[in-house]
Structure formats: structure tokens, C-alpha cells
Amino acid sequence: MKLTIGSKSQQVKDLQTMLNQNGASLEVDGWFGELTAAAVANYQRKVHLPITGYAGKRTMAVLNNEHRAKFLSLSDIELAASELDVSVATIAAVAEVESNGCGFFECGRPSMLFERHVFYREVSKKDKKLAAVLSQKYSNVCNQKPGGYTGGSAEYQRFSIAYLLDKEAAISACSWGMFQIMGHHFNLLGYESADTFKLDMEISERNQLLALVKFIKADTNMHKALKSQKWAEFAKRYNGPNYKKNLYDAKLSQAYADALEFMPESDNAAA
């Protein structure tokens, strides 16, 4: 769920009511306009959430007094910006475009997507014959071709089967957390094992963001592109050659411009 400019519903009315209970003075009309966006941003700043101006899962959870230990905070964004020597608005843009919105499913497990073709590849590195056998017996888990996606937390069903077959390969075959970082990068990111990486992704969105920081730092040219806000070059290195097809560079540029409205460079440059 994401309530943003243009939204009109009972949910927006409920949001406006809760914002008013926290110091805003909005007309409760169910229309998410500029005044509601400003009130959301003010509330996010007040409770130290990432300042977006729209109400997503994190904002609604905090408004409803739900447990927030796993959720990303503004201080986490500021830490990542400092680690990468970029502005807070820059990291906010990357977090907006390159994340899947939330680092955890409703069940509490970290968000992830299982890639059966990567599992096949990882098993093949150790034993090609075994990979062939598994692909015959468990084609929806071990396959040379991508596919078989169930989506959402249901992906854990396929993962569980793969985990029993080859623990490290199963973890390596998943993209994990907010930023969907592939498990097979665990060594590149400095983790002792695939399992250590998985356990870290299970702790919080903060840890998932710091894994992103490690991922960017591991590619000097990607890091340079981010620091100079060369969005096309950054998107090419982060998303691959199809970044143009998905307009990632344009989305990053727009997200950065949007972030500047709430987090001006002069106030939020990295230390």
C-alpha cells in the first residue's frame, strides 16, 4: 500500500485523521494533495523516518504504533550517505528506485526472490551431474531457465526445498531484502558465508541498506558514478544493460529531484 499525490480513498481519510492526531491540521476529505504530502513529510521528520512525502508501509505502521525495529530510519539513510560520501537526497533516490519498497514480507521474513536458474548454476559449479539430476527431479527449483516464480512470501516454499538440497546454493540463488542483492555476492560483500549474509538480511532494513553500501563500494566505477550523480552510468552498473528499457536512469533522476524537496543538499550533504 502506498498513499501518494492523487490518491483518493477512505484510507487517505484515515491517514489524514491520524496525522491530525499528531499535530497536523488537515481537512479530512480523502484527497491526497500537496497539503497532505507536506503533513506526511513533517510527520516523517518528527519520528525520524525516511522523508518521502508519501505514506507507505513504514509510515502507516508507526502511525498505528506498530513495532518498528526492522524498519529503515532517517538516521540509517544518513549513515549510508556518510559511508558513501554522498548527500542524503542521493541515497534517498537510490532507496526509492532500486528497492522493492519494503525489506520484509507481512510474515516477518526478509523479502526475497528465488531464482531457479541461479540455483542450477551454483550447484553446477560443484557438481554438474548433480545439477542435471536435480533439474530432472525438481525442475521448478533447479532449472537452466529462469521462471517458476510464485511471488511474495510464497517464494520461501521453493527456497525451502532448495535449502534442503544445497544450503549455500539456495541462499546464493535468492535476491534478498529491500535492494534485492543476490546471495552469491556474499563473499564480495565481506560476509564469511552465505548463511551469515542471510542472517544479516533477517535483522533489519538498516542491515540491508548497509549491504547495499558494501555492494556499491565493491565497484569503484559504480561508486564514482553515484558520487557524481551520473544516473545512467550508475543504473547500467547496478541494473545491467537493460536499465534503459526500464528507464532506471530517468527514475533515479526524478527521485533525486523529489528528494531534494524534503532534503536540500545544503542541509544534508554527507559529512
N, C-alpha and C positions, 0 to 999 in steps of 0.2 A: 504494500500500500504506500502510495506517495501522493500527498496533497500538495499541489503547487498552483502557480498562477493559472487561472482559468477553471480550476476545479469548482464544481457546484454540487453540493450534496448535504445530506444530514450529517455526514462525517465532518464536513467543514464547519457546520453549526456547532457540533460537539467540540471541535478544536477551538473555535472562537470563544466558546463558553469557558473552556479550561484556561485559555490564555488570559481571559478577563479575570479569572480567579487568581491569576499570577501577576496581576498588575497592569494588564492591557485595558484599553477602553474601546473595544471594537463593537460595531453593530453586528449582532448575531443574525446574519442574513443568509448564511450558507454559501456565500460567494467569496472565493479566494482571490482577492485583488491585491494591489500594492500595499495597502494598509495592513492586511493580514500577513503578507510576506515580511513586512518590517517588524511586526509584532513577534512573528516566529523567530526572526533573526535576533531580536532583543532578548527573547527568552533563551535561545541557544547560547547567547553570550553570557547571560546571567548564570546558567547552570553549567557552563564550560563544555558545551557540545560543539562539534564542528559547525561553523556558521554557514548555512546554506540558503536560508530564506524559504525553504520548503519543509514540510513535516513528513518525515519518513518514519521508519520503524523505531529508530533510536529516540527521536523527539517524542513520539507518541508514548513510548514505554516510560520515559522519565516523567512526562505529564501525568501518567497513570500510576506513578510511584512504584513501577516495577523494578526488579533487580537490574542494575546497570553495570556490574563489574566487568562483563565481557565486551561492553560497547566502547567504541572509539571515542576519545575525548579531544577537545581542542588542544590540550597540552600534548597529546600524542602527535597531533599534526605538527605542532611547534617543534617537538623533539626531532621528528623526521626531517623537517625543513633545516634545522640546525645541523643534523648529521650530514645532509647532502649539500649544505651551503647554498640553499635557495630560499626564496620567500615562502611564507605560509600559503599565499594565494597559489603559488606554483604547485605545491603538494596537494592543496585542496582540489585543484583542477585534475591532477592525476588520480586522486582518490575518487573523484566524481565520475570520470570517464572510464578508467581502467579497472574499476571494481565492479562486482556484481551486486552492489548495493548493501549487502549485509554479510558478515563473516560467519553467521551461524543460521542453521535451519531452526524452525519452530521447536523441533525435538531437542535442541540444545547442542547437537553435534555441529562441528565446523562444516560450512558449506563446501562441497566438492563435486567434481565430475569425474567419473571413471572412464578411462579411455582403453578399450579392449585391445586396440592395435598397438598401443604403447606397452601394455602388459605382455603381448606376444613378443614384441621386440626385446623387452627386458629379460624375459625367460630365455629367448633365443641366444642372448649373449652368453648365458651359462650352459645351455643345453638345447641345441637346435632340434634334436629328436624329441625331447620332452615337449617343446613348444608345439611341434606338429601333432603330437598325441593329444595334448590338451585342447588344441584347436578343433580336433575332431569330437572330443567328448564334451567340451564346454565352449561351444562356438560363440556364445553371447558374452563370454568373459575373456576368451583368448582367441583372437582373430587377426588376420593380416589387414583386414579392412576396418576402418572406423565404423561406429554405429552401435545399435542396440541400446541407445540411451533411454533411461526411464525417467530421468529428471528429478530434481529436488532431492529430498532425503531418501527417496526410493533407490537412489544410486548406491546406497550402502548395502543393498541386497547383493548386487553384483560384486561390490568390493569385498564383502564378507566371504564369498566363495573364493575369489582370487587370493584373499589373505590366507586362507587355509592351504592353498596350493603353493604360494610363494610370498611370504610376508613382505620382503623388501621390494619385489617386483610389483606387488599390489599397491603399496604406498607410492612407489615411483610412477605408477601409471595414472595417478589422480592429479588433477589440478585442485589446489587447496586454498580455502579461505577467501577473504574479500577480493584478493588480487589474482586468484586462480593460478598460483605459482605451481608448476609441475613438481611433483615429489622427486623426480630423478635429478633435480638440481640441488639436492640436499648437501652434497659434497662441496659444490661451488659456493654455497651459502655459508659454509663453515660448520655444518652440523656433523656430529660424529657418526650418525647413522640415519637411515630413512625413518626409523622409528622415533628417534629424537626429534626430527623435524615434525613428524605427525603430532607428537605430544605437545610441541610448542604451538602448533596451529590450533590445538584444542583449548588453549588457555584463554586467549583474548584476541580481539581485533587489533589491539596495540601490538601484540607479538606478530600478527600477520602483516601489519604495516612495517614493522622493523625488518621482517623478512624481505619485503619489497625494497627497503633501503639497501639491504645487502645485495639484492639482485641487481639493482641499478649500479651500485658501486663496483660490482664484478665486471661490468662492461664500461671501460673508460670512455668510449665514444658515446655511449648512451647517456652517461653521466654528464659529459660535456654538452650534449645536445639539450638536456634538461636545464642545465645552468644558463645556457644562452637562449632558452625558450625557442629552440628550433623544433617546432612541434612535428613537422613531417619526418625529420631525421629520428627524433625520439620514438615516434609511432612506428616507424619502419623497423627499428631495432627491438621495440617492445612487442609489437603485434605481428611482425613479419611482413612479407611483401604484399599481402592483401589489405594493408592498412588503408590504402586509397579507396578501395571498394567499399569499405565500411566507414569512410570519412573520419577516421580516428584523429587525424591531424586537425581537421576543422572543428571537431567536437572538443578537442583539448584547448584550442584557441578560444572558443566560445566559453568554455567552462572557466578558463583563466580570467576572461573579461568579467564574467559573472561574479567570480570570487573576489575580484578587486573592489566590487561594490561594497562588500562587507569587510574586506581585509586589505586596505590600501597598502601598497608597497612600502611607503614611508613609515608606516606603523608596524609592519610585520616582516620586514626584511630579516633574514636569518642573522644571528649574531656572528 
